Amino acid sequence: MSQVSTLQSDGIKRLAVSDTEGSHSRAARGSRIRLPYHLVEPIVFAVDIILVVVVSLLAGIGYNWFFLGLIPANSVQTYGAIGVLTLANVSAVLAARGDYRVSTLASFYRQARDLVIIWAGVFLILVSVAFSLKVSSHFSRGAAMTFFALGLGSMIAWRRFLAQFLGYALSVGAFAPRKVILIGERRRLAASLAISEMQRCGYTPIQTFEIEQDECVKGKTSPRLRATVDRAIEAARAESVVEVLLLMGWEQSWTIERITKMLSVLPLPIYLVPDENVVRYLERRPIHIGTTWAAEIQRAPLTWTERFVKRCFDVIGATAVLLLLSPLMLLTALLIKLDSRGPALFFQTRNGFNGRAFRIVKFRTMHVLEDGNEIRQATRADPRVTRLGRWLRRANIDELPQLFNVLHGDMALVGPRPHAVAHNNEYDKVIANYALRNHVKPGITGWAQVNGYRGETPTADLMNQRVERDLWYINNWSIWLDIRILFRTLMLGLQPTAY
């Protein structure tokens, strides 16, 4: 039978009891902070405005006074306007990406990544506009660069503090109470994780109304269901309730519509909490395909902006290394010709981005030039390896010609190592998610390699561990991670782990 229950009802009581032991200590700590959850976004936006404007004033006025010994007229209006203009553009992009949501603000990594990209992009655009309108001569370049550096640094420091504060507030239940009425199916109330998550954010169900499964019958409104909703309406009117939450299976569309119609007498918003069958899809980024809304179930591993940044990094890095090491590469090619018969370079078919085949180029280190459907991995003391080739492989010099693959666009400096087609066909059958490695361009070095997974992989278990690290790299990519991997590659380059 339908029944009214408070927080001590069967479903909610279990959640309350499970948190009882730590709730008192958390409440004691969290009672000092009573921040309304819905005010977090406007507060953060207001602090952003104040911070950027203050930094703009300090950078502009301070630079001119310290280095030039003067303070230009109308400095406060000029540099204050620059700060407002900059923040307006930056905040617009951040808001469009959902970076002002509390769940995102609590993630410092994403905030720092987005701020670096967006701040640099907005700065370059504004500088270009100022130059095209011939107003850049009125501003000091030194002051502009000072504002760029101090502004970005201040925003990142503020986001760091904010992420730690919000993480603490969520952990101790420090958000101010927000009274709600909860109506839901008994079995879903008892097992819902959404309730505990809402409570962490300050949402407090003052009364919970449970609906039995047999009341959700299409075509008629049972007296018990009507009575339950009537009691919910009375409770909402008697208390300072701000919202009504429905926790129903989304397949119960007729029952949801009936309950919503009966609740329409209340001047309150009514929200449908996602059930476990759809929540994983709704957590994805919403996109618009024409005029149709869609949930992004699988996103491209890197956005267009991230691919552009990574490609620029690869081209600049590969060009610089080629210019720097070209004498070494020429000497290596000559020594290979003198050491053994055969070409200096070795070409082999590999699978790259999206599974497309390409020809990888390396210095020849073996007496054979294997390619095709049957290729045996190199082993320690492999007789196929030449005398010079063994040393080249240990020092990773044989990989240097792949810089041309990077310039051509087949590879990146950092990414999952490309395997021979024969090995791809073998491991794709026995390792789950192996094909996901092809979601980004293969690299000369990668996260798996700097974590010890280099050279021969004689078992499927070892290859699986390598794949796990490749997928971690894809899911956590940043330009700073690429730089870190390249640095570790240089440090590990002479260790005899590959043969």
N, C-alpha and C positions, 0 to 999 in steps of 0.2 A: 504494500500500500504506500502511496505517496505520503511523505511526512516532512515536517519542518524540522530542521536541525540547526543547531548553532555550530560553532567551531568544535564542539565536542561530539558531533555526529560521527557515524562509523567511518566515512571516507576521510573527512578532514581531521578527525581525531587521530588517525594513524599518522598523518603528516605532522600534527602538532606534537604527538608523543615522541616521534623520532627526533624532533628538534628540541625537546624540552631540556635535555641535559646541558646543551650549550646555549640555549636561548637566553637564559638569565644573564650569563656573562656577556653575551653579545649585546643584549639590550642595555646592560650597564655601560658598556663602552659606546654603543651607538646612540644612547640618549643625549649625549652631548651634541650630536649633529642631527638636526631635524630638517633636512633639505627637501622641499617638495620636488618630487621626481619630474613633474612636467615643467618645472622652471629651469632645469639644467641647461637645456639648449639656449634659451634667451640669455641666461647668465653668461654662458661661455661666449656667445656672440658679442655681448656687451664688453666683456673683458678683452676679447680680440680687438675691438675697436679702440678701446683705451690704450692697450699695449702698443698697437701699431702706430697710432697717432703720436704717442709719447716718444717712441723710438725714432720716428721720422723727425720730430722736432729736435731731439737730442743729436741725431746724426747730422742733420743739416746745419743747425746753429752751432753745435759743438765743433764740427769740422772747420767751418769758416772762422770761428773764433780762435781755435787752437793752432791751425796751420796758416791762416791768412791774417790773423790779428784783427778781424773786423766782423761785424754782424750786419748783414745786408738788411735794407729796409723791407718791411712787411714779411720778415722771416717767419713769424708765427703763422700768418695766414697762408703763406706759400707752402711751407713744409707740412703744416697741418692738413692742407688740401691734398697734398701728395699722399700722406698717410691714409686719409679717408678713401681716396681714389684707389689706392693699392688694395686696401682691405676689402673694399666693395667688390672688386674683381676676384680676389682670392676666396672670399667667403661665398660668393655666388657659385664658384666651381666646387668648393667643399660641400656646400648644401646640395648641389646637384648630385654629388657622389654619395650623399647620405652620411657625410663625415661629422655631422652635428648630432647624430643619434647617440644616445648614452652607451649603447653596446659597442659602438665604434670608438667613441671617445675613451672608453676603458682599454682599448687596444693601442698601446703606444707605438708598436711597430708600424701598423697601418697608417696611423696619424703622421709619423715622421716621414714615411715614404711618400705619402700624398703631399705633404707640405713642401718637401724638397722639390718635387716635380712641378707642383702648381705655382709655388712662389717664384721659381726660376722662370717658368713660362710666362707668367704675368709680368714679371720684371722686364723680360726681353721684349714683350709686346709693347709695354708702355714706353720703353726707351726707343723702340722703332717708331712709334707714333710721334713721340716728341721730336725725333730727328726729322721725320717726313714733314712735320708742320713747322720746322725751323724754330722751335722754342727751346731746344736742348742747350743752346748757347747761354740761356739765362740761369742754368743750373750747373753747379760744380760736379764734374765727373767723380771727384774724390768723395763728395758728400753722397752721391748716388750709390757708389760702391759700398760706402760705410753703412748706408741705410739697408742695402741688400743683405750684407753680412750680419749686422746687428738684428735686423728684423727677423731674418730666418732663424738665427740662433735663439732669440727671445721667444719666438713662437714654439720652437721645438722644446725649449726648457719649460715653457708653460704647459705644453701638452704632456710632458713627462710628469710634472707634478699632478696634473689633472687625472692622468691615467692611474697613478698610484692612489690618489684620493678617492676616485670613484670605485676602484677595486676594493679599497678598505670599506667604503660606505656600503657596498653591496654585500660584503662578507659579514658585516655586523648588523645589518638591517637598520641602517641609520636614516633612511628616507622617511619623511613625514607620512603618517597614516593617511590613506585615501580610501574612504569607506565605499564598499561596493556590495551589491547583492549578487549571489552566485546561484544560478539555476542549472542543473545538469543531470544527466543520467547517473544513477547510483554507481554502476560499474566503472564509469569514466572518472567520476569524482574520486573514487578510491585509489585509482592508479595514475592519476594525472600528475605529471611533473610540472605542468604549466602553473598549477596553483602555488607551489613552493617558489617558483621563479617570480611570480607576481608579488608574493609576500615579501621577497627580498627587495623589491622596488617600492614597497610601501603600500601596496594594494591590500586592504584588509577586508575579507568577507565577513560582514557583521552577522549575516544569516545565510545559511545554505539550504536550498530547497532541492530535494532529490526526487527524480522521476524514475519510475520503474520501467523496464523494457516493454511490458505489455500495454503501457499507456501510449506508446508511440505507434499508434495504429492509423494508417492513412484512411482518410474518408470520414472520420468522426472524431469529435473532441470528447474524451471521456469526462465524466463528472469529477473524477479524482484529479485529472490534469487541470481542469478549470479551477477547482478548489485550491490546488497548489499555487497556481499563478495568482489567484485572488489574494492569498496570504502574502505572496511576495510583493504585491502592489501595496498592501497595507503596511508591510515592514518598510518599504522604500519611502512611503509618505511619513512614517513615524520617525525615521532616522534621517540624518543629513547625508543621504546617499548621493553619490555623484555619477555612478554608472551601474548598469546591469550587465552582467556577463553570462553568456550562455555557453555551456560546455556539453555539446551534443555531437553525436556522429553526423558528419556532413551528409551522409546518405539519407538522414531523416529530414529531408527538405520540407515535407508537408508539415511535420510537427514543429519545426523551427518557424515556419511562416505563421502557424496558428498562435504559437506563444508570442511572437513578435506583435501580431495584431492585437492580442489581448493586453500586451504591455504598452500599447500605443497611448493609453490614457495617461501615462507618466511622461512628463516633460524632461526625460533623461535619455542620454545616448545608450544604445544597446549594442554590445559587441559580441561577436561569435568567436569563441576561442578555437583555434585550429585543433583538430583531433590528430592522433598519432599517425594516421594514414596520409595526411596532407601537409603536416607541419614541415617535413623535410623538403618539400617542394616550395612552400611559401617562404622559407628562409633564403631561398636563392634570389639572385638579383632580378627584379622585374624589368622587362624590356617591352618595347612596342614594335610589333611587326605590322607596319602600316597603321591602321587604326585599331588593331587587335592587341590586347594585353597578353603577355606570355611570361611564364616563369622559366628562368634560365636553369635548366637541369645540369648542363655541362657547359662551362665557359671555356673560351680559348685560354690556354695556360698563361699567355701574356697578352695584355691589351695592346692596341695599336701604338699608344704612347710608349709602353714598355719595350715593344719590339723595335721602335725607332731608336730609343735610347741605347738598347743593347747593340743594335746594328752599328750605330755611330761609334760606340765603344770598341766593337770588334774591328772595324775598318781602321780607326786611328791606331789601335794597339797593334794590329797585324802589320800595318805599314811601318810603324816605328821599329818593331822588332826585326822586320826584314832588312830595313836600312842599317840597323845596328849590327846584325849578325850575317849579313851577306858575305863578308870575307870568310867567315867560318864555314858557311854553307858551300862556297866554291871550293874551299880546301877539302871538305868532307867528300864532295863529289869526285875530286881528283884522286883521293886516297882509295875510294871504293873501286875505281877503275884500275888502280895499280894493285890492289889486294886480290881481286878475283875477277873472273870473266863475267860479263853481263853488263846491263845498263846501270847507271848510277841511281836512277829513280825506279821505284816500284809502284805500279798502279793496281788497284784492286777494287772490285765492286762492293759498295756498302749501301745500307739503307739509311736514309736521312730523314728530314722533316716530312711528316705525313707518309712515311714509308717509301718515298721516292728514291730510286737508285741513283747513285752518283759514283764517280771514280775518285777514290781517295789516293793521294800521292804521298809517298814516304821515301826516305833513302833506303836502298836495297841493303838488307842485312843477312840474306840467305843466298844459298846457291840456287834455289828454286824460285819460280814466280807463280805461286799457286793462286788460282782464282776459279770460281765456279761453285758447284754444288757440294764438293767434297774438299774440305780444308782442315788440316790437322793443326791444332793450337801448338804454339811454341812451348817447349818444356825446358826445364833446367838441363844444361849440357846437351841441348838438341844438336845433332850432327848436321842439320841443315844450315845452321847459323855459321857465318864466316868468322874468321879471327877478328877482323875489324868490326864486323857486325855485332859481335857480342859486347864489345865496348860501347858502340853507338847506342845499343838498346839499354845498357845499364845507365848511360848518361842522358837518355831520352833525346839524343841529337837526331835520331832517325825520324822523329815526329815533326821536325822543323818545316819540311816542305808543305805540311798541311796548312801553313799560313796562306798559301796560294788558294787552297780550298776555302779558307775564311774570306779572302778578298772576292772570290768568285760568288760567294753567297751560299755554298753548300754546307758550310760548317760555321761554328762560332768558336771563339777562344775557349769558352767554358760551356759545358753541356754534357749530357750522357755520351760516353764513348761509343762510336759506331762499330758494330760488329760485322763480320763478313756475312754475306747473304746466307751461306750454309749454316752458320751458327744461329742466325736469326730464326731460320725455319725450324731449327731443332728446339731452341728454348721457348719459342712462342707456343709450342704445344704442351710444355710441362710447367710453365711459370705463369701464374695469373697476373694480369695487368702488364705483361712484358711489352705489349704493343704501345702502352702509354708513354714509353720512352721517346716515341717518335712524335710527341706533341710539341717538341721544341727541336731546334737544330742540334745535331750532335756537336761535341766539342773536342778540342785537342786535349783538354784535361777536364776533370769533373769532380763533384763532391765525393763520389765513390772512390776515385783514385787517391785523393788526399787523405782518405780515411782508411787506406791500406788495401783496398780492393783493386789491385793492379796485376797485370800479367795473367798467368794461366788460371782458369776457373774449371777445375776438373770435375766438379760435382754440381748438380742442379741447386743444392742448398747454398753453395757459395755464390752462384749466379743470382739466386733469389735475394741474397743479402745485398749484392751490388745493385740490383734493380730497385730494392727498397730505398737505397740512398739516392739513386737517380730520381725517383719519384718525389722524394723529400725535397730535392733541389728544385724540381719543377714547381712544386706547390709553394715554395718559400723564396722564389727568386727575388733578388734585388741587385742593383748594380754594385752595392757594397759587398754582397755575397760573392759576386764574380771576382772582385778585387781581392777579397780574402782568399779565395781558392787559388788565384794566380800567385799570390804571395806564398802560400803554403806549398804550391807546386815548385816554386823556385827553391824553397828551403829543403824539400824532399827530393829534388831532382837527381841528386847523385847517389841516393840510397839504392843499393842493389836489390830491388824488389821486383823488377821486371827483367825478363830474359827472353 
